[in-house]
Amino acid sequence: MHMESIHIPKGLNLLVDVDSTPELMAVIVEGSLIFAPDADPNHHRSFDAHYVFVNGGVMEVGTVEFPYTSKITITMYGTVTDPYLPIYGNKVIGVRLGTLDMHGPVRTPTWTELEYTVEPGADTITVRSEVDWQVGEQIVVATTSFDPRGGEKRTIKAIDSTKKIITLDQKLNNKHFAETQYFGDDPEDFIDMRAEVGLISRNVVYRGDPETTSMN
């Protein structure tokens, strides 16, 4: 399969506002490669390439002042046997004397804790902090057992008006502990043991392609 490459020379600004690109071989950025968000926050764009080399130029997917407000997935393709860029490798965004900016909206918070213990079979959790998380986003509930694989990833099915009670798309398989344990008579002698709950969805996603990433 023949794949095209793109060269953006110094002094040229390329604005990417298409919904998707073909799978590109190499993108050499000596000018500016700027990704523009859509007015619809749920709009999704994709950008696929094997190599991106920012050589004295700028690659911008939102800035601190003006974050990327819709959704975009940047996917890098390649395997361990593909040619390597000297120093930078393959399946990579390399930057030499340039600028790479990737900023989505700030989420509040990205991590919180369970308010109450949840038992196996529960499909609702209560978190300690008010969150700005949305229906359809993915979260993880950390393990509180000796099994490091006891953390569970779920999708938010509903969230109540307090922004603290979250209904999950599937029941939890494991117990997740959330209690304060006191030791002795001293009220200050305690350990607050609670499972962490984290938001793992992001509107700006940079990833390796799912088919070959596990092989690298």
C-alpha positions in Angstrom: 0.0 0.0 0.0 1.4 3.4 -1.1 1.3 6.1 1.6 1.8 9.8 1.1 4.2 12.0 3.0 3.8 15.7 3.8 6.4 18.4 4.1 5.5 21.8 5.6 8.3 24.2 4.8 9.3 27.1 7.1 6.9 30.0 6.8 3.9 27.9 5.8 1.1 27.2 8.2 -1.1 24.1 7.6 -4.5 24.2 9.4 -6.0 20.7 9.8 -9.8 21.0 9.9 -10.9 17.8 8.1 -12.6 15.0 10.1 -10.0 12.4 9.1 -6.8 12.0 7.2 -5.4 9.1 5.2 -2.7 7.0 6.9 0.4 9.1 6.2 3.9 7.8 6.1 5.9 10.9 7.3 4.9 14.5 8.2 7.9 16.8 8.3 7.1 20.1 10.0 9.4 23.0 9.6 6.5 25.6 9.5 3.3 25.1 11.5 0.9 22.1 11.8 -2.2 23.4 13.6 -5.2 21.3 14.5 -8.4 23.4 14.8 -11.2 22.2 17.1 -14.8 22.1 16.0 -17.6 24.2 17.6 -19.3 21.0 18.7 -17.5 19.6 21.7 -18.6 16.0 20.8 -17.2 16.3 17.2 -14.3 13.8 16.6 -11.3 14.1 14.3 -8.6 11.6 13.6 -5.0 12.0 12.3 -3.0 8.9 11.3 0.7 8.8 10.6 3.9 6.6 10.9 6.3 9.4 11.6 5.9 13.1 12.6 9.1 15.1 12.8 8.8 18.7 14.0 12.1 20.2 12.8 12.3 23.7 14.0 8.6 24.2 13.5 5.4 24.0 15.6 2.8 21.3 16.0 -0.2 22.6 17.9 -3.3 20.7 19.2 -4.6 23.4 21.5 -2.6 25.6 23.8 -2.8 26.5 27.5 -4.7 29.7 26.6 -6.8 28.1 23.9 -7.2 24.4 24.6 -8.5 21.9 22.0 -12.2 21.8 22.9 -13.6 19.1 20.7 -12.3 15.5 20.3 -9.3 14.3 18.4 -7.4 11.0 18.2 -3.8 11.0 16.9 -2.7 7.5 16.0 0.9 6.4 15.2 1.5 3.3 13.1 4.4 1.0 12.9 6.2 -2.1 14.2 9.6 -2.7 15.8 11.0 -3.8 12.4 10.2 -0.4 10.7 13.1 2.0 9.9 14.1 4.2 12.8 14.6 8.0 12.6 18.1 8.5 14.1 17.8 9.3 17.8 14.0 9.5 17.7 13.0 6.0 16.7 9.9 4.9 14.8 6.1 5.2 15.4 6.9 8.6 17.0 6.5 12.3 17.1 10.0 13.7 17.2 10.8 17.3 18.0 14.1 19.0 17.2 14.4 22.7 18.1 10.7 23.0 17.7 7.5 23.2 19.7 4.8 20.5 20.5 1.7 21.8 22.2 -1.2 19.4 23.2 -3.8 20.8 25.5 -7.4 19.8 26.2 -9.7 21.5 28.7 -8.7 21.1 32.4 -10.9 18.5 34.1 -11.9 18.8 37.8 -10.8 16.6 39.3 -9.0 13.9 37.4 -8.8 11.7 40.6 -11.0 11.4 43.7 -11.9 8.7 46.2 -14.8 6.5 47.1 -17.1 7.9 49.9 -18.5 4.4 50.7 -17.3 0.8 50.3 -18.8 -0.9 47.3 -19.4 -4.7 47.2 -19.2 -7.0 44.2 -22.3 -6.6 42.0 -22.7 -2.9 42.7 -23.4 -0.7 39.7 -23.4 2.6 41.6 -20.6 4.4 43.4 -20.4 7.6 45.5 -17.3 9.7 45.2 -16.0 12.2 47.8 -15.5 15.2 45.5 -17.9 16.9 43.1 -16.8 16.0 39.6 -17.3 17.4 36.1 -17.3 14.0 34.5 -19.9 13.2 31.8 -22.1 10.3 30.7 -20.2 8.2 28.2 -16.8 8.9 29.7 -14.6 6.1 31.2 -13.4 5.8 34.7 -11.3 3.4 36.7 -11.9 2.2 40.3 -8.6 1.2 41.9 -8.0 -2.1 43.6 -7.9 -2.2 47.4 -7.0 -5.9 47.6 -3.6 -7.6 47.3 -4.5 -8.4 43.6 -2.9 -5.7 41.5 -5.4 -6.6 38.7 -8.4 -5.8 40.9 -8.9 -2.3 39.4 -11.9 -2.0 37.2 -12.7 0.2 34.2 -16.2 1.2 33.6 -18.3 3.7 31.5 -20.5 6.3 33.2 -24.1 5.5 32.5 -25.6 8.3 34.6 -24.5 10.9 37.2 -26.9 12.6 39.7 -27.4 16.3 40.3 -24.8 16.4 43.1 -22.1 15.2 40.7 -21.1 12.6 43.2 -23.3 9.5 42.7 -22.3 7.7 39.5 -24.1 4.9 37.8 -21.9 2.5 35.9 -22.6 0.7 32.6 -21.7 -2.7 34.2 -21.7 -4.1 37.7 -18.4 -4.2 39.6 -16.7 -7.6 40.0 -14.7 -6.8 43.1 -15.1 -5.2 46.5 -13.5 -1.7 46.7 -12.9 -0.5 50.3 -13.6 3.0 51.6 -13.5 3.5 55.3 -11.5 5.3 58.0 -9.9 2.9 60.4 -9.1 4.1 64.0 -6.5 2.6 66.3 -6.8 2.9 70.0 -8.5 5.8 71.8 -6.7 8.6 70.2 -9.1 10.2 67.6 -6.1 11.4 65.6 -4.7 7.9 65.3 -6.3 6.7 62.1 -5.7 5.7 58.5 -8.1 6.8 55.8 -8.2 3.9 53.4 -10.2 4.5 50.3 -10.2 3.3 46.7 -9.2 6.0 44.2 -11.5 6.7 41.3 -10.0 8.3 38.2 -11.2 9.8 35.0 -9.4 8.1 32.1 -11.3 9.7 29.1 -9.6 12.6 27.4 -10.7 14.6 24.4 -7.1 14.8 23.0 -5.8 11.2 22.6 -2.3 10.3 21.4 -1.8 6.6 20.9 -0.2 3.8 19.1 -2.5 1.9 16.7 -4.3 -0.9 18.7 -3.3 -3.7 16.3 0.4 -3.4 16.7 1.0 -1.5 20.0 0.9 -4.6 22.1 3.7 -6.1 20.0 6.1 -3.2 20.5 
